[in-house]
Amino acid sequence: MATTATHILRKIDNIKARSEQRRSDYKKDILMGKRSPFKENSEMPVFTKEQVENHKKKFQREIAKRKRRNIWIILIVVISLPATLWLMHSIFMYGVKS
């Protein structure tokens, strides 16, 4: 049992040492200018003018939709809150008079 545990611990130490060595080699290569700190194979997506215009229009439509929704919410709150308060006041005052 003890030999198995030490064997597993030794394997874990070897894995850690290899990853630390890889990391230090990577940092050294970057500092020496042999390797770029960025991915070499990464490609930025290229959008056509039509795609950009379509996305702009879609974004503007979404903003307009949100504005309309927010205006409706504000109107409902501005109208319903005073009406509710007045109704509650009249109900409570009616209950007090009786």
Secondary structure, 3 states (H helix, E strand, C coil): CHHHHHHHHHHHHHHHHHHHHHHHHHHHHHHHCCCCCCCCCCCCCCCCHHHHHHHHHHHHHHHHHHHHHHHHHHHHHHHHHHHHHHHHHHHHHHHHHC
